[in-house]
Amino acid sequence: MADLSTLARARGLIRSSPVRLALGLVAVFATVNLLSFAVAFVQLRASLEAQIAANLDQQIAGFRVTDDPATLVALVRAEAVVIDPEHRILVFLAPGGASFGNAEATLQGTDITVAKRKDGRKLGEDGYELRSVVMAQGILVLGESREPVGNLERTFLSLLGLSLIPTLLLSLGAGVWMALVSARRVGRIEAALNRMTQGDLAVRVADAGSDDDLSRIGQGIDRMAGAQQAAMAALRQVSADIAHDLKTPVQRMTVLLSDLRDRLPETTPEADIAERALAEAERATSVFQALLTIAQIEGGNAKSRLAGVNLSEIVTTFAEIYAPSAEDSGHVLTLAPLPGPPVTVMGDKTLLGQLVANLIENALRHTPAGATIIITLDPRPEATVLSVADNGPGIPEAERENVLRRLYRLECSRTTPGNGLGLSLVQAVAELHGARLVLSDNRPGLRVELRFPVLPS
């Protein structure tokens, strides 16, 4: 798995724009240098080959001083003694078939083959540029070693291996290193944007002391996040202020309506109206209380109260508390077997209890009689997972993000009790505890999972 993860990261890095740009620049640099080397090599080789051809023409001209076979044989013998066949070939094929010179030569049409003479000196390893000329009733074969061309090829190969390739490797290394730095910065920007998408507007990405394009992009994102954070904070403050200011008069109105209902005869229409008004007032009070609770949680003050909490105990307690309500409404509420040792998370016991209560109430409220609700606590190596699953109608995938918004209710839920704040409160408590809230399909029904961070051992 680790190898697959490393391979996936490597593929993602290669596909990133900074690394592709670095590889592209190195490829352009390599292409330009190779073309420069190739042009220089072709020109120098052509110059050497022209020089070899000129030497051969000059040597042929030197032997044209005589047309007498015997004289030419004498000249060839005299020259062959001092000429090293590794550098130059000189052979005269006399009219009678005899061969004189410092090598053996064979003609097959226009093709000339040379070989070492018996007891003669060895030939060169780089081959020869050969010429054959009819002269003095025989054939004169001259050859000039291609050693200079071979030396040129070896020199260029050495330059390629000792200069160009290390330069390319260093350029590639430097380019990839710079690309990795840019890729890490781009990765931080992507991670910050993902966290902002999930609602964490406090994240910032700008690099202190930098003034390049990525830093300016980061600063722009920071300004946008700061503006949104300020707007959200103001909106939450307004919501909290409204809820706080209206909570007391609504509570007083609830008390007055309760007193009015108690004073009216039970069978009169007035008593029925007072009862319904009291129910609405109590519902308004619960909405204000939920809004205040969410505002207090999002304010972050509760973080100072976080400590190790036995989540197994909380789940067991609330499963027992809601068992009678589930039985009365025709539901089956089941707590899956808990793991042996207590499951501990870092949290606030009261808020975690409210979270579990909200999840159970949400399942009871939005599933028909006969539905089954299963509470599961599963400690895993990567996270502690608390889930509440039912086999009711569930929530369409397109609506799962919406139901986490405050006061949002599905169309099919508008006739059921509730205020649209249950899952919003669960989300606020989850964020306070660093837990991830996941809504998924239980096939059928809804599965709500909370994935708490594992406490360090």
C-alpha positions in Angstrom: 0.0 0.0 0.0 2.9 2.4 0.8 4.4 1.7 -2.6 1.1 2.4 -4.3 0.7 5.6 -2.4 4.3 6.7 -3.3 3.6 5.8 -6.9 0.4 7.8 -6.9 2.2 10.8 -5.4 5.0 10.5 -8.0 2.4 10.4 -10.8 0.6 13.4 -9.4 3.9 15.3 -9.1 4.9 14.6 -12.7 1.5 15.8 -13.9 1.8 19.0 -11.9 2.4 22.2 -14.0 5.7 23.2 -12.2 7.3 19.8 -12.8 6.1 19.7 -16.4 7.5 23.2 -16.9 10.9 22.2 -15.5 11.0 19.1 -17.7 10.0 21.1 -20.7 12.7 23.7 -20.2 15.3 20.9 -19.7 14.1 19.2 -22.8 14.4 22.5 -24.8 17.9 23.0 -23.3 18.9 19.5 -24.2 17.6 19.8 -27.8 19.4 23.1 -28.4 22.7 21.7 -27.1 22.4 18.5 -29.0 21.6 20.4 -32.2 24.6 22.6 -31.6 26.9 19.6 -30.9 25.5 17.9 -34.1 26.1 20.9 -36.3 29.6 21.5 -35.0 30.5 17.8 -35.4 29.1 17.6 -38.9 31.1 20.7 -39.9 34.4 19.5 -38.3 34.0 16.0 -39.8 33.4 17.5 -43.3 36.5 19.7 -42.9 38.6 16.7 -41.9 37.3 14.5 -44.7 38.0 17.3 -47.2 41.6 17.5 -45.8 42.0 13.8 -46.2 40.8 13.9 -49.7 43.2 16.8 -50.5 46.1 14.8 -49.1 45.2 11.9 -51.3 45.0 14.1 -54.4 48.4 15.6 -53.5 50.0 12.1 -53.1 48.5 10.9 -56.4 49.9 14.0 -58.2 53.4 13.1 -56.7 53.4 9.7 -58.3 52.4 10.9 -61.8 56.1 11.9 -62.5 56.7 8.6 -64.3 54.8 6.2 -66.5 57.4 3.5 -66.3 56.3 0.5 -64.2 59.8 -0.3 -62.9 60.4 3.3 -61.9 57.0 3.4 -60.1 57.8 0.1 -58.3 61.1 1.6 -57.1 59.3 4.8 -55.9 56.6 2.7 -54.1 59.2 0.5 -52.4 61.2 3.5 -51.2 58.1 5.2 -49.9 56.7 2.0 -48.3 59.7 1.6 -46.1 59.1 4.9 -44.3 55.3 5.1 -44.4 53.5 3.6 -41.4 50.5 1.6 -42.7 48.5 2.6 -39.6 48.4 6.2 -41.0 48.8 5.7 -44.7 48.4 2.9 -47.3 50.6 2.7 -50.4 50.2 -0.3 -52.8 51.1 -0.7 -56.5 49.6 -3.6 -58.4 52.1 -4.1 -61.2 51.0 -5.2 -64.7 52.2 -8.8 -64.1 50.0 -9.1 -61.0 52.8 -8.5 -58.4 52.0 -6.3 -55.4 54.4 -3.8 -53.9 53.8 -1.5 -50.9 53.2 -1.6 -47.1 49.9 -3.5 -47.3 47.9 -5.9 -49.4 45.1 -4.5 -51.6 42.3 -6.3 -53.4 40.0 -4.7 -56.1 36.5 -6.0 -56.8 35.0 -3.6 -59.2 35.0 -0.3 -57.5 35.4 -1.8 -54.0 38.9 -1.8 -52.5 39.9 -4.0 -49.6 43.2 -3.7 -47.8 44.9 -6.1 -45.4 48.1 -6.5 -43.5 51.1 -7.9 -45.4 52.8 -11.0 -44.1 55.4 -9.9 -41.6 54.2 -6.3 -42.1 53.1 -3.7 -39.6 49.5 -3.7 -38.4 46.9 -1.5 -39.9 44.9 1.3 -38.3 41.7 0.6 -36.4 39.7 3.5 -37.7 39.7 2.5 -41.4 40.9 4.4 -44.4 39.8 6.7 -47.2 41.0 4.8 -50.2 41.7 5.8 -53.8 42.7 3.6 -56.8 44.3 5.2 -59.9 45.4 3.5 -63.2 49.1 4.4 -63.5 52.2 2.9 -65.3 50.1 0.1 -66.8 49.1 -1.0 -63.3 46.9 0.2 -60.5 48.1 2.5 -57.7 46.2 2.3 -54.4 46.5 5.0 -51.9 44.8 5.2 -48.5 44.7 7.9 -45.8 43.8 6.8 -42.3 40.4 8.0 -40.9 42.0 8.3 -37.4 41.4 12.1 -37.2 37.7 11.5 -37.9 37.7 8.7 -35.3 39.4 11.0 -32.8 36.9 13.7 -33.5 34.0 11.3 -32.9 35.5 10.1 -29.6 36.2 13.7 -28.5 32.6 14.6 -29.1 31.3 11.6 -27.3 33.6 12.5 -24.4 32.2 16.0 -24.4 28.7 14.6 -24.5 29.4 12.3 -21.6 31.5 14.6 -19.5 29.9 18.0 -20.2 26.5 17.8 -21.7 25.0 14.9 -19.8 26.1 16.2 -16.3 24.9 19.7 -17.3 21.6 18.2 -18.3 21.4 16.2 -15.1 22.2 19.2 -12.9 19.7 21.3 -14.9 17.1 18.6 -14.5 17.8 18.3 -10.8 17.7 22.1 -10.2 14.6 22.4 -12.3 12.8 19.5 -10.5 13.9 20.9 -7.1 12.5 24.3 -8.0 9.4 22.6 -9.4 9.0 20.6 -6.2 9.2 23.8 -4.1 6.5 25.4 -6.3 4.5 22.2 -6.3 4.5 22.2 -2.4 3.4 25.8 -2.4 0.6 25.0 -4.9 -0.3 22.0 -2.8 -0.6 24.2 0.3 -2.9 26.5 -1.7 -5.0 23.6 -2.8 -5.2 22.2 0.7 -6.2 25.7 2.0 -8.9 26.0 -0.6 -10.2 22.5 0.3 -10.4 23.5 3.9 -12.1 26.8 3.0 -14.6 24.8 1.0 -15.3 22.7 4.1 -16.0 25.8 6.1 -12.6 26.5 7.7 -12.2 30.2 6.9 -9.4 30.7 9.4 -6.8 29.0 7.2 -4.2 31.2 5.5 -1.8 30.4 2.7 0.4 33.5 2.1 4.2 33.1 2.4 5.8 35.7 4.7 8.6 37.7 3.0 7.9 36.5 -0.6 6.6 38.6 -3.4 6.3 36.2 -6.4 3.2 35.2 -8.3 2.2 32.4 -6.0 2.6 34.6 -2.9 0.3 37.2 -4.5 -2.2 34.5 -5.3 -2.0 33.4 -1.7 -2.4 36.9 -0.4 -5.5 37.3 -2.6 -7.0 34.1 -1.2 -6.2 35.2 2.3 -8.0 38.5 1.7 -11.0 36.7 0.3 -11.0 34.2 3.3 -10.6 37.1 5.7 -13.5 39.0 4.2 -15.7 35.8 4.2 -14.7 35.0 7.8 -15.6 38.5 8.9 -18.9 38.3 7.1 -19.7 34.9 8.6 -18.6 36.1 12.1 -20.9 39.2 11.7 -23.8 37.0 10.5 -23.3 34.5 13.4 -23.1 37.4 15.9 -26.3 38.9 14.5 -28.0 35.5 14.7 -26.7 35.0 18.3 -27.8 38.6 19.3 -31.3 38.1 17.8 -31.6 34.7 19.5 -30.4 36.1 22.8 -32.6 39.2 22.7 -35.7 37.3 21.7 -35.2 34.3 23.9 -36.3 36.1 27.2 -39.5 37.6 25.8 -40.4 34.4 24.1 -39.9 32.5 27.3 -42.1 35.0 29.2 -44.7 34.6 26.5 -44.5 30.8 27.0 -45.1 31.3 30.7 -48.0 33.6 30.1 -49.6 31.2 27.5 -49.1 28.3 29.9 -50.9 30.3 32.6 -53.7 31.3 30.2 -54.2 27.7 29.2 -54.4 26.6 32.8 -57.1 29.2 33.5 -59.3 28.3 30.5 -61.8 25.4 30.6 -60.2 22.4 28.8 -63.1 21.9 26.4 -63.4 25.4 25.0 -62.0 26.6 21.6 -60.0 29.2 23.5 -58.2 26.6 25.5 -57.3 24.7 22.2 -56.0 27.9 20.7 -53.9 28.7 23.8 -52.5 25.1 23.7 -51.4 25.5 20.1 -49.9 28.9 20.7 -48.0 27.5 23.7 -46.6 24.7 21.5 -45.5 27.2 18.9 -43.9 29.4 21.6 -42.0 26.4 23.0 -40.8 25.5 19.5 -39.6 29.1 19.1 -37.8 28.9 22.4 -36.1 25.6 21.3 -34.9 27.3 18.1 -33.4 30.2 19.9 -31.8 27.9 22.4 -30.3 25.8 19.6 -29.0 28.9 17.8 -27.4 30.2 21.0 -25.8 26.8 21.6 -24.4 26.7 18.1 -23.1 30.3 18.5 -21.4 29.4 21.8 -19.8 26.3 20.3 -18.5 28.2 17.2 -17.1 30.9 19.5 -14.5 28.3 20.6 -14.9 28.9 24.3 -15.7 25.2 24.8 -12.3 24.1 23.5 -10.8 24.9 26.9 -13.1 22.3 28.5 -12.0 19.4 26.2 -10.6 16.4 28.1 -10.5 12.7 27.7 -14.1 11.4 27.6 -15.4 7.8 27.7 -17.5 7.8 24.5 -18.7 4.2 25.2 -20.4 5.4 28.4 -22.1 8.3 26.6 -23.4 6.1 23.8 -24.7 3.5 26.3 -26.4 6.1 28.5 -28.3 7.8 25.6 -29.3 4.5 24.0 -30.9 3.6 27.3 -32.6 7.0 27.7 -34.2 6.9 24.3 -35.1 3.2 24.3 -38.6 3.9 25.9 -39.3 6.6 23.3 -38.3 4.4 20.5 -40.5 1.6 21.8 -43.5 4.0 22.2 -43.1 5.2 18.6 -42.8 1.7 17.2 -39.1 1.9 16.3 -36.4 -0.6 17.1 -33.4 1.2 18.7 -30.3 -1.1 18.9 -26.9 -0.5 20.3 -24.3 -2.7 18.6 -21.9 -4.6 20.9 -19.3 -2.2 22.2 -15.6 -3.0 22.1 -14.1 -4.4 25.4 -12.0 -1.5 26.6 -13.6 1.9 26.9 -13.3 4.1 23.8 -11.9 7.5 24.8 -11.9 10.7 22.7 -10.8 14.2 23.5 -14.1 16.2 24.0 -16.7 17.9 26.1 -19.0 15.3 27.8 -22.1 17.5 27.7 -21.8 18.5 24.1 -21.0 14.9 23.0 -24.1 13.8 24.8 -26.2 16.4 23.0 -24.6 15.3 19.7 -25.7 11.6 20.4 -29.1 12.7 21.5 -29.6 14.8 18.4 -28.6 12.0 16.1 -31.1 9.6 17.8 -33.9 12.1 17.8 -33.3 12.9 14.1 -33.5 9.2 13.3 -36.7 8.7 15.4 -38.3 11.8 13.9 -37.7 11.1 10.2 -38.2 7.4 10.0 -41.6 5.6 10.0 -42.8 3.3 12.7 -41.2 -0.1 12.4 -37.8 1.3 11.3 -34.6 0.0 12.8 -32.0 2.4 14.2 -28.5 1.0 15.0 -25.9 2.8 17.0 -22.3 1.6 16.4 -19.0 2.6 18.0 -16.0 1.3 16.1 -12.4 2.2 17.2 -10.2 2.0 14.1 -6.5 2.6 13.8 -7.1 5.8 11.8 -10.2 7.1 13.6 -12.9 6.4 16.2 -16.1 6.1 14.2 -19.5 6.7 15.8 -22.4 5.9 13.5 -26.2 6.1 13.7 -27.8 4.2 10.8 -31.5 3.7 10.0 -33.5 2.0 7.2 -35.9 4.9 6.7 -36.4 7.0 3.6 -32.9 8.5 3.9 -31.6 11.8 2.4 -31.0 12.3 -1.4 -27.3 12.7 -2.2 -27.9 16.2 -3.6 -29.5 17.3 -0.4 -26.9 16.0 2.1 -24.9 19.2 2.1 -28.0 21.3 2.4 -29.4 19.6 5.5 -26.3 20.8 7.5 -27.4 24.4 6.9 -29.3 26.1 9.7 -33.1 25.9 9.6 -33.0 24.0 6.4 -35.6 21.2 6.1 -36.4 18.8 3.4 -39.8 19.1 1.7 -40.8 15.7 3.0 -39.9 16.7 6.6 -41.9 19.9 6.8 -44.9 18.1 8.4 -42.8 16.5 11.1 -41.7 18.1 14.4 -38.3 19.8 14.4 -36.6 23.1 13.7 -33.9 22.3 11.0 -31.1 22.8 13.5 -30.4 19.2 14.7 -27.7 18.3 12.2 -26.4 21.9 12.2 -25.7 21.5 15.9 -24.1 18.1 15.3 -21.9 19.7 12.7 -20.8 22.4 15.1 -20.0 19.9 17.8 -18.1 17.7 15.4 -16.0 20.7 14.2 -15.2 21.7 17.8 -13.9 18.1 18.4 -12.0 17.9 15.2 -14.3 15.1 14.0 -15.5 14.6 10.4 -19.2 14.4 9.8 -20.2 12.1 6.9 -23.7 11.5 5.6 -24.1 8.4 3.4 -26.6 5.9 2.0 -27.4 3.0 4.3 -29.1 1.1 1.4 -31.9 1.9 2.4 -31.9 4.8 4.8 -29.4 7.2 6.2 -26.1 6.5 7.8 -24.5 9.3 9.8 -20.8 8.8 10.7 -18.6 10.9 13.0 -14.9 10.2 12.7 -13.0 11.4 15.8 -9.3 11.7 15.8 -7.5 8.9 17.7 -5.9 10.0 20.9 -2.1 9.6 20.9 -0.9 6.6 22.9 
